[in-house]
């Protein structure tokens, strides 16, 4: 019997259910950010979905929306991600 797949959020998942996950927006100007969804849930509320938070994010350098947003399950100390689950495109 195959082991069940680990739980993975999707674009419609409330960020309050994504404890321990990260969101990584990438901007066309080259800037890449990484944020803990736990922190964003405290700031914006638990009910906001992954897609909604992805659409609210703006680049710290040029203030544009990201062209790509990844959802990550973990990040090692060197900044490499362990699992890209979804991509939210604005």
PyMOL Python script that loads the backbone (N, CA, C, O; Angstrom):
from pymol import cmd

cmd.read_pdbstr("""\
ATOM      1  N   UNK A   1       0.845  -1.184   0.000  1.00  0.00           N
ATOM      2  CA  UNK A   1       0.000   0.000   0.000  1.00  0.00           C
ATOM      3  C   UNK A   1       0.887   1.241   0.000  1.00  0.00           C
ATOM      4  O   UNK A   1       1.800   1.358   0.818  1.00  0.00           O
ATOM      5  N   UNK A   2       0.621   2.149  -0.901  1.00  0.00           N
ATOM      6  CA  UNK A   2       1.413   3.375  -1.015  1.00  0.00           C
ATOM      7  C   UNK A   2       1.080   4.316   0.138  1.00  0.00           C
ATOM      8  O   UNK A   2      -0.059   4.386   0.598  1.00  0.00           O
ATOM      9  N   UNK A   3       2.097   5.033   0.590  1.00  0.00           N
ATOM     10  CA  UNK A   3       1.858   5.991   1.665  1.00  0.00           C
ATOM     11  C   UNK A   3       1.104   7.192   1.101  1.00  0.00           C
ATOM     12  O   UNK A   3       1.325   7.576  -0.047  1.00  0.00           O
ATOM     13  N   UNK A   4       0.217   7.787   1.898  1.00  0.00           N
ATOM     14  CA  UNK A   4      -0.544   8.933   1.404  1.00  0.00           C
ATOM     15  C   UNK A   4       0.378  10.129   1.178  1.00  0.00           C
ATOM     16  O   UNK A   4       1.379  10.309   1.872  1.00  0.00           O
ATOM     17  N   UNK A   5       0.011  10.940   0.188  1.00  0.00           N
ATOM     18  CA  UNK A   5       0.789  12.148  -0.083  1.00  0.00           C
ATOM     19  C   UNK A   5       0.639  13.108   1.085  1.00  0.00           C
ATOM     20  O   UNK A   5      -0.439  13.201   1.672  1.00  0.00           O
ATOM     21  N   UNK A   6       1.705  13.823   1.431  1.00  0.00           N
ATOM     22  CA  UNK A   6       1.584  14.814   2.495  1.00  0.00           C
ATOM     23  C   UNK A   6       0.632  15.929   2.081  1.00  0.00           C
ATOM     24  O   UNK A   6       0.469  16.221   0.896  1.00  0.00           O
ATOM     25  N   UNK A   7       0.016  16.537   3.070  1.00  0.00           N
ATOM     26  CA  UNK A   7      -0.926  17.613   2.806  1.00  0.00           C
ATOM     27  C   UNK A   7      -0.208  18.751   2.093  1.00  0.00           C
ATOM     28  O   UNK A   7       0.911  19.115   2.457  1.00  0.00           O
ATOM     29  N   UNK A   8      -0.857  19.310   1.075  1.00  0.00           N
ATOM     30  CA  UNK A   8      -0.324  20.451   0.349  1.00  0.00           C
ATOM     31  C   UNK A   8      -1.432  21.469   0.136  1.00  0.00           C
ATOM     32  O   UNK A   8      -2.508  21.119  -0.349  1.00  0.00           O
ATOM     33  N   UNK A   9      -1.185  22.717   0.491  1.00  0.00           N
ATOM     34  CA  UNK A   9      -2.189  23.752   0.235  1.00  0.00           C
ATOM     35  C   UNK A   9      -2.276  24.059  -1.254  1.00  0.00           C
ATOM     36  O   UNK A   9      -1.399  23.695  -2.037  1.00  0.00           O
ATOM     37  N   UNK A  10      -3.351  24.734  -1.620  1.00  0.00           N
ATOM     38  CA  UNK A  10      -3.500  25.207  -2.995  1.00  0.00           C
ATOM     39  C   UNK A  10      -3.859  26.687  -2.954  1.00  0.00           C
ATOM     40  O   UNK A  10      -3.882  27.285  -1.879  1.00  0.00           O
ATOM     41  N   UNK A  11      -4.133  27.271  -4.081  1.00  0.00           N
ATOM     42  CA  UNK A  11      -4.398  28.711  -4.148  1.00  0.00           C
ATOM     43  C   UNK A  11      -5.606  29.130  -3.314  1.00  0.00           C
ATOM     44  O   UNK A  11      -5.669  30.273  -2.861  1.00  0.00           O
ATOM     45  N   UNK A  12      -6.563  28.230  -3.104  1.00  0.00           N
ATOM     46  CA  UNK A  12      -7.771  28.560  -2.349  1.00  0.00           C
ATOM     47  C   UNK A  12      -7.647  28.281  -0.852  1.00  0.00           C
ATOM     48  O   UNK A  12      -8.599  28.521  -0.110  1.00  0.00           O
ATOM     49  N   UNK A  13      -6.512  27.785  -0.395  1.00  0.00           N
ATOM     50  CA  UNK A  13      -6.313  27.463   1.015  1.00  0.00           C
ATOM     51  C   UNK A  13      -6.108  28.734   1.829  1.00  0.00           C
ATOM     52  O   UNK A  13      -5.293  29.576   1.455  1.00  0.00           O
ATOM     53  N   UNK A  14      -6.837  28.889   2.944  1.00  0.00           N
ATOM     54  CA  UNK A  14      -6.594  30.044   3.817  1.00  0.00           C
ATOM     55  C   UNK A  14      -5.174  29.982   4.381  1.00  0.00           C
ATOM     56  O   UNK A  14      -4.691  28.909   4.743  1.00  0.00           O
ATOM     57  N   UNK A  15      -4.507  31.139   4.454  1.00  0.00           N
ATOM     58  CA  UNK A  15      -3.120  31.144   4.918  1.00  0.00           C
ATOM     59  C   UNK A  15      -3.009  30.726   6.381  1.00  0.00           C
ATOM     60  O   UNK A  15      -1.936  30.318   6.824  1.00  0.00           O
ATOM     61  N   UNK A  16      -4.093  30.821   7.131  1.00  0.00           N
ATOM     62  CA  UNK A  16      -4.082  30.360   8.518  1.00  0.00           C
ATOM     63  C   UNK A  16      -3.900  28.857   8.640  1.00  0.00           C
ATOM     64  O   UNK A  16      -3.530  28.362   9.705  1.00  0.00           O
ATOM     65  N   UNK A  17      -4.153  28.129   7.570  1.00  0.00           N
ATOM     66  CA  UNK A  17      -3.980  26.672   7.565  1.00  0.00           C
ATOM     67  C   UNK A  17      -2.599  26.262   7.062  1.00  0.00           C
ATOM     68  O   UNK A  17      -2.309  25.069   6.970  1.00  0.00           O
ATOM     69  N   UNK A  18      -1.753  27.219   6.738  1.00  0.00           N
ATOM     70  CA  UNK A  18      -0.443  26.942   6.130  1.00  0.00           C
ATOM     71  C   UNK A  18       0.691  27.177   7.123  1.00  0.00           C
ATOM     72  O   UNK A  18       1.717  27.753   6.760  1.00  0.00           O
ATOM     73  N   UNK A  19       0.525  26.747   8.346  1.00  0.00           N
ATOM     74  CA  UNK A  19       1.564  26.944   9.358  1.00  0.00           C
ATOM     75  C   UNK A  19       2.865  26.296   8.911  1.00  0.00           C
ATOM     76  O   UNK A  19       2.885  25.136   8.499  1.00  0.00           O
ATOM     77  N   UNK A  20       3.946  27.055   8.996  1.00  0.00           N
ATOM     78  CA  UNK A  20       5.257  26.550   8.631  1.00  0.00           C
ATOM     79  C   UNK A  20       5.601  26.689   7.159  1.00  0.00           C
ATOM     80  O   UNK A  20       6.709  26.332   6.760  1.00  0.00           O
ATOM     81  N   UNK A  21       4.688  27.196   6.339  1.00  0.00           N
ATOM     82  CA  UNK A  21       4.936  27.358   4.902  1.00  0.00           C
ATOM     83  C   UNK A  21       5.448  28.772   4.624  1.00  0.00           C
ATOM     84  O   UNK A  21       5.297  29.673   5.448  1.00  0.00           O
ATOM     85  N   UNK A  22       6.052  28.947   3.455  1.00  0.00           N
ATOM     86  CA  UNK A  22       6.610  30.222   3.021  1.00  0.00           C
ATOM     87  C   UNK A  22       6.034  30.587   1.659  1.00  0.00           C
ATOM     88  O   UNK A  22       5.624  29.714   0.894  1.00  0.00           O
ATOM     89  N   UNK A  23       6.009  31.883   1.364  1.00  0.00           N
ATOM     90  CA  UNK A  23       5.609  32.351   0.049  1.00  0.00           C
ATOM     91  C   UNK A  23       6.784  33.154  -0.512  1.00  0.00           C
ATOM     92  O   UNK A  23       7.397  33.955   0.194  1.00  0.00           O
ATOM     93  N   UNK A  24       7.085  32.928  -1.788  1.00  0.00           N
ATOM     94  CA  UNK A  24       8.245  33.570  -2.414  1.00  0.00           C
ATOM     95  C   UNK A  24       7.816  34.259  -3.708  1.00  0.00           C
ATOM     96  O   UNK A  24       7.666  33.605  -4.740  1.00  0.00           O
ATOM     97  N   UNK A  25       7.616  35.589  -3.656  1.00  0.00           N
ATOM     98  CA  UNK A  25       7.301  36.330  -4.881  1.00  0.00           C
ATOM     99  C   UNK A  25       8.570  36.685  -5.651  1.00  0.00           C
ATOM    100  O   UNK A  25       9.606  36.989  -5.058  1.00  0.00           O
ATOM    101  N   UNK A  26       8.475  36.644  -6.972  1.00  0.00           N
ATOM    102  CA  UNK A  26       9.577  37.026  -7.863  1.00  0.00           C
ATOM    103  C   UNK A  26       9.091  38.168  -8.747  1.00  0.00           C
ATOM    104  O   UNK A  26       8.013  38.102  -9.338  1.00  0.00           O
ATOM    105  N   UNK A  27       9.903  39.209  -8.826  1.00  0.00           N
ATOM    106  CA  UNK A  27       9.547  40.383  -9.616  1.00  0.00           C
ATOM    107  C   UNK A  27      10.349  40.399 -10.914  1.00  0.00           C
ATOM    108  O   UNK A  27      11.436  39.825 -10.989  1.00  0.00           O
ATOM    109  N   UNK A  28       9.812  41.054 -11.923  1.00  0.00           N
ATOM    110  CA  UNK A  28      10.510  41.182 -13.204  1.00  0.00           C
ATOM    111  C   UNK A  28      11.799  41.993 -13.071  1.00  0.00           C
ATOM    112  O   UNK A  28      12.697  41.853 -13.900  1.00  0.00           O
ATOM    113  N   UNK A  29      11.906  42.836 -12.045  1.00  0.00           N
ATOM    114  CA  UNK A  29      13.126  43.627 -11.848  1.00  0.00           C
ATOM    115  C   UNK A  29      14.262  42.779 -11.275  1.00  0.00           C
ATOM    116  O   UNK A  29      15.391  43.254 -11.151  1.00  0.00           O
ATOM    117  N   UNK A  30      13.968  41.534 -10.928  1.00  0.00           N
ATOM    118  CA  UNK A  30      14.991  40.631 -10.408  1.00  0.00           C
ATOM    119  C   UNK A  30      14.923  40.405  -8.906  1.00  0.00           C
ATOM    120  O   UNK A  30      15.595  39.510  -8.394  1.00  0.00           O
ATOM    121  N   UNK A  31      14.138  41.182  -8.192  1.00  0.00           N
ATOM    122  CA  UNK A  31      14.040  41.024  -6.742  1.00  0.00           C
ATOM    123  C   UNK A  31      13.215  39.789  -6.388  1.00  0.00           C
ATOM    124  O   UNK A  31      12.191  39.515  -7.013  1.00  0.00           O
ATOM    125  N   UNK A  32      13.668  39.056  -5.391  1.00  0.00           N
ATOM    126  CA  UNK A  32      12.961  37.880  -4.894  1.00  0.00           C
ATOM    127  C   UNK A  32      12.810  38.046  -3.385  1.00  0.00           C
ATOM    128  O   UNK A  32      13.784  38.339  -2.693  1.00  0.00           O
ATOM    129  N   UNK A  33      11.617  37.862  -2.884  1.00  0.00           N
ATOM    130  CA  UNK A  33      11.375  37.936  -1.446  1.00  0.00           C
ATOM    131  C   UNK A  33      10.917  36.584  -0.922  1.00  0.00           C
ATOM    132  O   UNK A  33      10.451  35.744  -1.691  1.00  0.00           O
ATOM    133  N   UNK A  34      11.046  36.376   0.361  1.00  0.00           N
ATOM    134  CA  UNK A  34      10.540  35.162   0.990  1.00  0.00           C
ATOM    135  C   UNK A  34       9.906  35.561   2.310  1.00  0.00           C
ATOM    136  O   UNK A  34      10.528  36.240   3.128  1.00  0.00           O
ATOM    137  N   UNK A  35       8.657  35.136   2.516  1.00  0.00           N
ATOM    138  CA  UNK A  35       7.915  35.513   3.713  1.00  0.00           C
ATOM    139  C   UNK A  35       7.279  34.289   4.345  1.00  0.00           C
ATOM    140  O   UNK A  35       6.823  33.388   3.640  1.00  0.00           O
ATOM    141  N   UNK A  36       7.246  34.251   5.666  1.00  0.00           N
ATOM    142  CA  UNK A  36       6.550  33.179   6.385  1.00  0.00           C
ATOM    143  C   UNK A  36       5.055  33.467   6.315  1.00  0.00           C
ATOM    144  O   UNK A  36       4.618  34.579   6.609  1.00  0.00           O
ATOM    145  N   UNK A  37       4.284  32.476   5.930  1.00  0.00           N
ATOM    146  CA  UNK A  37       2.833  32.663   5.896  1.00  0.00           C
ATOM    147  C   UNK A  37       2.274  32.866   7.298  1.00  0.00           C
ATOM    148  O   UNK A  37       1.240  33.515   7.458  1.00  0.00           O
ATOM    149  N   UNK A  38       2.942  32.321   8.320  1.00  0.00           N
ATOM    150  CA  UNK A  38       2.516  32.558   9.708  1.00  0.00           C
ATOM    151  C   UNK A  38       2.536  34.058  10.017  1.00  0.00           C
ATOM    152  O   UNK A  38       1.606  34.584  10.628  1.00  0.00           O
ATOM    153  N   UNK A  39       3.600  34.736   9.592  1.00  0.00           N
ATOM    154  CA  UNK A  39       3.709  36.178   9.831  1.00  0.00           C
ATOM    155  C   UNK A  39       2.637  36.949   9.065  1.00  0.00           C
ATOM    156  O   UNK A  39       2.028  37.873   9.604  1.00  0.00           O
ATOM    157  N   UNK A  40       2.408  36.571   7.817  1.00  0.00           N
ATOM    158  CA  UNK A  40       1.393  37.254   7.009  1.00  0.00           C
ATOM    159  C   UNK A  40      -0.010  37.007   7.565  1.00  0.00           C
ATOM    160  O   UNK A  40      -0.868  37.886   7.501  1.00  0.00           O
ATOM    161  N   UNK A  41      -0.241  35.816   8.107  1.00  0.00           N
ATOM    162  CA  UNK A  41      -1.547  35.514   8.712  1.00  0.00           C
ATOM    163  C   UNK A  41      -1.787  36.389   9.939  1.00  0.00           C
ATOM    164  O   UNK A  41      -2.915  36.821  10.176  1.00  0.00           O
ATOM    165  N   UNK A  42      -0.749  36.653  10.716  1.00  0.00           N
ATOM    166  CA  UNK A  42      -0.902  37.544  11.875  1.00  0.00           C
ATOM    167  C   UNK A  42      -1.197  38.975  11.427  1.00  0.00           C
ATOM    168  O   UNK A  42      -1.954  39.687  12.087  1.00  0.00           O
ATOM    169  N   UNK A  43      -0.604  39.397  10.309  1.00  0.00           N
ATOM    170  CA  UNK A  43      -0.800  40.766   9.826  1.00  0.00           C
ATOM    171  C   UNK A  43      -2.135  40.952   9.113  1.00  0.00           C
ATOM    172  O   UNK A  43      -2.817  41.955   9.324  1.00  0.00           O
ATOM    173  N   UNK A  44      -2.515  39.981   8.263  1.00  0.00           N
ATOM    174  CA  UNK A  44      -3.675  40.149   7.391  1.00  0.00           C
ATOM    175  C   UNK A  44      -4.884  39.306   7.771  1.00  0.00           C
ATOM    176  O   UNK A  44      -5.966  39.496   7.214  1.00  0.00           O
ATOM    177  N   UNK A  45      -4.721  38.390   8.700  1.00  0.00           N
ATOM    178  CA  UNK A  45      -5.834  37.539   9.106  1.00  0.00           C
ATOM    179  C   UNK A  45      -5.681  36.124   8.582  1.00  0.00           C
ATOM    180  O   UNK A  45      -5.011  35.880   7.579  1.00  0.00           O
ATOM    181  N   UNK A  46      -6.317  35.201   9.280  1.00  0.00           N
ATOM    182  CA  UNK A  46      -6.192  33.780   8.969  1.00  0.00           C
ATOM    183  C   UNK A  46      -6.988  33.345   7.749  1.00  0.00           C
ATOM    184  O   UNK A  46      -6.674  32.323   7.140  1.00  0.00           O
ATOM    185  N   UNK A  47      -8.011  34.106   7.385  1.00  0.00           N
ATOM    186  CA  UNK A  47      -8.919  33.683   6.308  1.00  0.00           C
ATOM    187  C   UNK A  47      -8.458  34.021   4.900  1.00  0.00           C
ATOM    188  O   UNK A  47      -8.949  33.435   3.935  1.00  0.00           O
ATOM    189  N   UNK A  48      -7.530  34.948   4.764  1.00  0.00           N
ATOM    190  CA  UNK A  48      -7.031  35.325   3.446  1.00  0.00           C
ATOM    191  C   UNK A  48      -6.436  34.095   2.776  1.00  0.00           C
ATOM    192  O   UNK A  48      -5.687  33.347   3.404  1.00  0.00           O
ATOM    193  N   UNK A  49      -6.764  33.880   1.503  1.00  0.00           N
ATOM    194  CA  UNK A  49      -6.259  32.690   0.814  1.00  0.00           C
ATOM    195  C   UNK A  49      -4.848  32.925   0.274  1.00  0.00           C
ATOM    196  O   UNK A  49      -4.374  34.059   0.198  1.00  0.00           O
ATOM    197  N   UNK A  50      -4.201  31.845  -0.093  1.00  0.00           N
ATOM    198  CA  UNK A  50      -2.873  31.928  -0.689  1.00  0.00           C
ATOM    199  C   UNK A  50      -2.918  32.814  -1.938  1.00  0.00           C
ATOM    200  O   UNK A  50      -2.035  33.650  -2.129  1.00  0.00           O
ATOM    201  N   UNK A  51      -3.921  32.645  -2.778  1.00  0.00           N
ATOM    202  CA  UNK A  51      -4.046  33.464  -3.986  1.00  0.00           C
ATOM    203  C   UNK A  51      -4.248  34.937  -3.636  1.00  0.00           C
ATOM    204  O   UNK A  51      -3.642  35.810  -4.258  1.00  0.00           O
ATOM    205  N   UNK A  52      -5.090  35.217  -2.651  1.00  0.00           N
ATOM    206  CA  UNK A  52      -5.344  36.612  -2.278  1.00  0.00           C
ATOM    207  C   UNK A  52      -4.086  37.287  -1.759  1.00  0.00           C
ATOM    208  O   UNK A  52      -3.814  38.436  -2.105  1.00  0.00           O
ATOM    209  N   UNK A  53      -3.316  36.587  -0.933  1.00  0.00           N
ATOM    210  CA  UNK A  53      -2.081  37.192  -0.424  1.00  0.00           C
ATOM    211  C   UNK A  53      -1.084  37.362  -1.564  1.00  0.00           C
ATOM    212  O   UNK A  53      -0.351  38.351  -1.601  1.00  0.00           O
ATOM    213  N   UNK A  54      -1.049  36.411  -2.494  1.00  0.00           N
ATOM    214  CA  UNK A  54      -0.163  36.533  -3.643  1.00  0.00           C
ATOM    215  C   UNK A  54      -0.462  37.756  -4.488  1.00  0.00           C
ATOM    216  O   UNK A  54       0.450  38.367  -5.045  1.00  0.00           O
ATOM    217  N   UNK A  55      -1.743  38.121  -4.589  1.00  0.00           N
ATOM    218  CA  UNK A  55      -2.141  39.292  -5.371  1.00  0.00           C
ATOM    219  C   UNK A  55      -1.881  40.602  -4.638  1.00  0.00           C
ATOM    220  O   UNK A  55      -1.786  41.655  -5.269  1.00  0.00           O
ATOM    221  N   UNK A  56      -1.765  40.550  -3.307  1.00  0.00           N
ATOM    222  CA  UNK A  56      -1.506  41.759  -2.525  1.00  0.00           C
ATOM    223  C   UNK A  56      -0.038  42.128  -2.449  1.00  0.00           C
ATOM    224  O   UNK A  56       0.299  43.290  -2.225  1.00  0.00           O
ATOM    225  N   UNK A  57       0.828  41.164  -2.631  1.00  0.00           N
ATOM    226  CA  UNK A  57       2.254  41.421  -2.487  1.00  0.00           C
ATOM    227  C   UNK A  57       2.765  42.371  -3.558  1.00  0.00           C
ATOM    228  O   UNK A  57       2.292  42.359  -4.695  1.00  0.00           O
ATOM    229  N   UNK A  58       3.742  43.198  -3.180  1.00  0.00           N
ATOM    230  CA  UNK A  58       4.398  44.127  -4.093  1.00  0.00           C
ATOM    231  C   UNK A  58       5.902  44.041  -3.861  1.00  0.00           C
ATOM    232  O   UNK A  58       6.357  43.739  -2.757  1.00  0.00           O
ATOM    233  N   UNK A  59       6.658  44.309  -4.905  1.00  0.00           N
ATOM    234  CA  UNK A  59       8.112  44.302  -4.838  1.00  0.00           C
ATOM    235  C   UNK A  59       8.598  45.442  -3.936  1.00  0.00           C
ATOM    236  O   UNK A  59       8.091  46.562  -4.008  1.00  0.00           O
ATOM    237  N   UNK A  60       9.574  45.145  -3.095  1.00  0.00           N
ATOM    238  CA  UNK A  60      10.133  46.184  -2.228  1.00  0.00           C
ATOM    239  C   UNK A  60      10.960  47.201  -3.004  1.00  0.00           C
ATOM    240  O   UNK A  60      11.152  48.326  -2.541  1.00  0.00           O
ATOM    241  N   UNK A  61      11.451  46.819  -4.178  1.00  0.00           N
ATOM    242  CA  UNK A  61      12.298  47.726  -4.946  1.00  0.00           C
ATOM    243  C   UNK A  61      11.509  48.593  -5.920  1.00  0.00           C
ATOM    244  O   UNK A  61      11.721  49.805  -5.972  1.00  0.00           O
ATOM    245  N   UNK A  62      10.605  47.997  -6.692  1.00  0.00           N
ATOM    246  CA  UNK A  62       9.919  48.773  -7.742  1.00  0.00           C
ATOM    247  C   UNK A  62       8.405  48.901  -7.522  1.00  0.00           C
ATOM    248  O   UNK A  62       7.724  49.582  -8.288  1.00  0.00           O
ATOM    249  N   UNK A  63       7.885  48.258  -6.492  1.00  0.00           N
ATOM    250  CA  UNK A  63       6.463  48.337  -6.119  1.00  0.00           C
ATOM    251  C   UNK A  63       5.508  47.674  -7.104  1.00  0.00           C
ATOM    252  O   UNK A  63       4.300  47.897  -7.023  1.00  0.00           O
ATOM    253  N   UNK A  64       6.014  46.865  -8.031  1.00  0.00           N
ATOM    254  CA  UNK A  64       5.152  46.149  -8.966  1.00  0.00           C
ATOM    255  C   UNK A  64       4.690  44.823  -8.360  1.00  0.00           C
ATOM    256  O   UNK A  64       5.299  44.315  -7.418  1.00  0.00           O
ATOM    257  N   UNK A  65       3.608  44.270  -8.911  1.00  0.00           N
ATOM    258  CA  UNK A  65       3.161  42.943  -8.497  1.00  0.00           C
ATOM    259  C   UNK A  65       4.176  41.910  -8.975  1.00  0.00           C
ATOM    260  O   UNK A  65       4.805  42.098 -10.016  1.00  0.00           O
ATOM    261  N   UNK A  66       4.341  40.820  -8.225  1.00  0.00           N
ATOM    262  CA  UNK A  66       5.254  39.779  -8.702  1.00  0.00           C
ATOM    263  C   UNK A  66       4.696  39.110  -9.946  1.00  0.00           C
ATOM    264  O   UNK A  66       3.480  39.022 -10.120  1.00  0.00           O
ATOM    265  N   UNK A  67       5.581  38.641 -10.807  1.00  0.00           N
ATOM    266  CA  UNK A  67       5.121  37.922 -11.994  1.00  0.00           C
ATOM    267  C   UNK A  67       4.923  36.455 -11.672  1.00  0.00           C
ATOM    268  O   UNK A  67       4.252  35.739 -12.414  1.00  0.00           O
ATOM    269  N   UNK A  68       5.507  36.000 -10.561  1.00  0.00           N
ATOM    270  CA  UNK A  68       5.384  34.599 -10.166  1.00  0.00           C
ATOM    271  C   UNK A  68       5.490  34.537  -8.649  1.00  0.00           C
ATOM    272  O   UNK A  68       6.299  35.246  -8.051  1.00  0.00           O
ATOM    273  N   UNK A  69       4.681  33.700  -8.033  1.00  0.00           N
ATOM    274  CA  UNK A  69       4.732  33.514  -6.593  1.00  0.00           C
ATOM    275  C   UNK A  69       4.713  32.031  -6.308  1.00  0.00           C
ATOM    276  O   UNK A  69       3.796  31.323  -6.723  1.00  0.00           O
ATOM    277  N   UNK A  70       5.736  31.553  -5.591  1.00  0.00           N
ATOM    278  CA  UNK A  70       5.838  30.141  -5.247  1.00  0.00           C
ATOM    279  C   UNK A  70       5.427  29.927  -3.798  1.00  0.00           C
ATOM    280  O   UNK A  70       5.608  30.804  -2.953  1.00  0.00           O
ATOM    281  N   UNK A  71       4.881  28.774  -3.526  1.00  0.00           N
ATOM    282  CA  UNK A  71       4.556  28.372  -2.172  1.00  0.00           C
ATOM    283  C   UNK A  71       5.524  27.264  -1.799  1.00  0.00           C
ATOM    284  O   UNK A  71       5.625  26.262  -2.508  1.00  0.00           O
ATOM    285  N   UNK A  72       6.242  27.434  -0.685  1.00  0.00           N
ATOM    286  CA  UNK A  72       7.312  26.529  -0.304  1.00  0.00           C
ATOM    287  C   UNK A  72       7.017  25.880   1.044  1.00  0.00           C
ATOM    288  O   UNK A  72       6.488  26.521   1.952  1.00  0.00           O
ATOM    289  N   UNK A  73       7.363  24.607   1.163  1.00  0.00           N
ATOM    290  CA  UNK A  73       7.133  23.911   2.427  1.00  0.00           C
ATOM    291  C   UNK A  73       8.262  24.149   3.413  1.00  0.00           C
ATOM    292  O   UNK A  73       8.031  24.125   4.622  1.00  0.00           O
ATOM    293  N   UNK A  74       9.479  24.379   2.932  1.00  0.00           N
ATOM    294  CA  UNK A  74      10.594  24.656   3.834  1.00  0.00           C
ATOM    295  C   UNK A  74      11.732  25.304   3.072  1.00  0.00           C
ATOM    296  O   UNK A  74      11.792  25.256   1.843  1.00  0.00           O
ATOM    297  N   UNK A  75      12.627  25.907   3.826  1.00  0.00           N
ATOM    298  CA  UNK A  75      13.788  26.571   3.253  1.00  0.00           C
ATOM    299  C   UNK A  75      14.996  26.200   4.096  1.00  0.00           C
ATOM    300  O   UNK A  75      14.935  26.270   5.323  1.00  0.00           O
ATOM    301  N   UNK A  76      16.088  25.807   3.463  1.00  0.00           N
ATOM    302  CA  UNK A  76      17.287  25.485   4.236  1.00  0.00           C
ATOM    303  C   UNK A  76      18.076  26.771   4.514  1.00  0.00           C
ATOM    304  O   UNK A  76      17.763  27.817   3.944  1.00  0.00           O
ATOM    305  N   UNK A  77      19.083  26.707   5.373  1.00  0.00           N
ATOM    306  CA  UNK A  77      19.819  27.927   5.746  1.00  0.00           C
ATOM    307  C   UNK A  77      20.467  28.667   4.578  1.00  0.00           C
ATOM    308  O   UNK A  77      20.772  29.853   4.701  1.00  0.00           O
ATOM    309  N   UNK A  78      20.683  27.997   3.457  1.00  0.00           N
ATOM    310  CA  UNK A  78      21.293  28.640   2.306  1.00  0.00           C
ATOM    311  C   UNK A  78      20.252  29.236   1.359  1.00  0.00           C
ATOM    312  O   UNK A  78      20.599  29.711   0.277  1.00  0.00           O
ATOM    313  N   UNK A  79      18.981  29.215   1.759  1.00  0.00           N
ATOM    314  CA  UNK A  79      17.930  29.829   0.963  1.00  0.00           C
ATOM    315  C   UNK A  79      17.340  28.943  -0.117  1.00  0.00           C
ATOM    316  O   UNK A  79      16.540  29.410  -0.928  1.00  0.00           O
ATOM    317  N   UNK A  80      17.716  27.685  -0.143  1.00  0.00           N
ATOM    318  CA  UNK A  80      17.159  26.767  -1.134  1.00  0.00           C
ATOM    319  C   UNK A  80      15.843  26.202  -0.603  1.00  0.00           C
ATOM    320  O   UNK A  80      15.724  25.923   0.590  1.00  0.00           O
ATOM    321  N   UNK A  81      14.866  26.035  -1.474  1.00  0.00           N
ATOM    322  CA  UNK A  81      13.578  25.512  -1.043  1.00  0.00           C
ATOM    323  C   UNK A  81      13.514  24.009  -1.213  1.00  0.00           C
ATOM    324  O   UNK A  81      14.143  23.436  -2.103  1.00  0.00           O
ATOM    325  N   UNK A  82      12.746  23.388  -0.348  1.00  0.00           N
ATOM    326  CA  UNK A  82      12.624  21.945  -0.379  1.00  0.00           C
ATOM    327  C   UNK A  82      11.487  21.478  -1.287  1.00  0.00           C
ATOM    328  O   UNK A  82      11.564  20.396  -1.871  1.00  0.00           O
ATOM    329  N   UNK A  83      10.445  22.281  -1.406  1.00  0.00           N
ATOM    330  CA  UNK A  83       9.309  21.835  -2.223  1.00  0.00           C
ATOM    331  C   UNK A  83       8.526  23.017  -2.755  1.00  0.00           C
ATOM    332  O   UNK A  83       8.028  23.833  -1.980  1.00  0.00           O
ATOM    333  N   UNK A  84       8.415  23.116  -4.048  1.00  0.00           N
ATOM    334  CA  UNK A  84       7.551  24.118  -4.660  1.00  0.00           C
ATOM    335  C   UNK A  84       6.223  23.424  -4.895  1.00  0.00           C
ATOM    336  O   UNK A  84       6.162  22.398  -5.573  1.00  0.00           O
ATOM    337  N   UNK A  85       5.170  23.978  -4.338  1.00  0.00           N
ATOM    338  CA  UNK A  85       3.873  23.324  -4.417  1.00  0.00           C
ATOM    339  C   UNK A  85       3.001  23.934  -5.500  1.00  0.00           C
ATOM    340  O   UNK A  85       2.479  23.215  -6.352  1.00  0.00           O
ATOM    341  N   UNK A  86       2.838  25.227  -5.479  1.00  0.00           N
ATOM    342  CA  UNK A  86       1.985  25.877  -6.476  1.00  0.00           C
ATOM    343  C   UNK A  86       2.636  27.162  -6.942  1.00  0.00           C
ATOM    344  O   UNK A  86       3.572  27.659  -6.317  1.00  0.00           O
ATOM    345  N   UNK A  87       2.153  27.678  -8.003  1.00  0.00           N
ATOM    346  CA  UNK A  87       2.534  29.002  -8.458  1.00  0.00           C
ATOM    347  C   UNK A  87       1.275  29.826  -8.620  1.00  0.00           C
ATOM    348  O   UNK A  87       0.360  29.444  -9.349  1.00  0.00           O
ATOM    349  N   UNK A  88       1.235  30.944  -7.945  1.00  0.00           N
ATOM    350  CA  UNK A  88       0.108  31.864  -8.044  1.00  0.00           C
ATOM    351  C   UNK A  88       0.528  32.986  -8.963  1.00  0.00           C
ATOM    352  O   UNK A  88       1.470  33.717  -8.657  1.00  0.00           O
ATOM    353  N   UNK A  89      -0.148  33.134 -10.075  1.00  0.00           N
ATOM    354  CA  UNK A  89       0.182  34.195 -11.026  1.00  0.00           C
ATOM    355  C   UNK A  89      -0.872  35.289 -10.932  1.00  0.00           C
ATOM    356  O   UNK A  89      -2.068  35.020 -11.051  1.00  0.00           O
ATOM    357  N   UNK A  90      -0.414  36.551 -10.713  1.00  0.00           N
ATOM    358  CA  UNK A  90      -1.373  37.658 -10.616  1.00  0.00           C
ATOM    359  C   UNK A  90      -2.069  37.922 -11.939  1.00  0.00           C
ATOM    360  O   UNK A  90      -2.905  38.820 -12.028  1.00  0.00           O
TER     361      UNK A  90
END
""", "prot")
cmd.dss("prot")
cmd.show_as("cartoon", "prot")
cmd.util.cbc("prot")
cmd.orient("prot")
